[in-house]
Structure formats: C-alpha cells, structure tokens
Amino acid sequence: MLDHKIKYKKKIPHKLKRRINCLAALFELADQEFLNIRDETKDQEYTAKAKSSDFQDQTTAAQQQRAPLDAFSFLSLAQRKFPNYSFQGNKVNDFVDELLEIAPKVTPVEIEEALSNSAESLKRYK
C-alpha cells in the first residue's frame, strides 16, 4: 500500500524504490510480529486461567508453594476474586513488577491468601 501510493504514476529512482521496498518489508514483518505477540499473549492468559482453575485440584501443596508469580497468574487470580472489576494489562504488569521487587519469591498461593485475609478491607477501598 505504502509503496503503491508513493510509486503511483511516478518515475522513482531505483535507489528510492529499494528503500521503499525495504520499509514495506519492515512494516510487514512488524505487523506479523505484533500479531504473533497478541496470539502468544492470549495463549498465556488462557494457560494461566486453566492452571489457576485446576491448580488446587491437581497439584501438591509443595508445587503450589513454588509456582512463580507473573502478570498472567496474578490477573487470573484477581479476576476470580474481583469479577466485576476491569483490570488494565499494563497496570497489572507494573503492579506485579513492584510486588516482585519487594518480594521476589512471592507465589500466587501467597497472593491469594493475602487477598482472602484482607477481603473486607479491599471491599471498603475505593
């Protein structure tokens, strides 16, 4: 599209055509990568939801305690605890990064316990 609009009914020097074609290829590659990232993100969100729903049933307590916290596992947990709240992905990621700076080994199980233990305080917070 880009190269068609620039070249349309114009005599363009070979050097510029080459640069236009390079840019068109880069845009196509970037577009494909963004689609791949989107699809992989959806897959990881689905996996995190599936893991959290089966987590309590299929894993031992020791495995649950060792599972690492990431944005996907936190979001899955938070959406279960607060189904009416719309979480923003970038804020969830920043929040989890901050949590991991404070407590690098915190697990989803520990976060779930903390949310359960302070549910009343969280409901009052606006």
Buried (B, 14 or more C-beta within 10 A) or exposed (E): EEBEEBBEEEEBEEEEEEEBEEEBEEEEEEEEEEEEEEEEEEEBBEEBBEBBEEBEEEBEEEEBEEBEBBBBBBBBBBBEBBEEEEEEEEEBBEBBEEBBEEEEEBBBBBBBEEBEEEEEEEEEEE
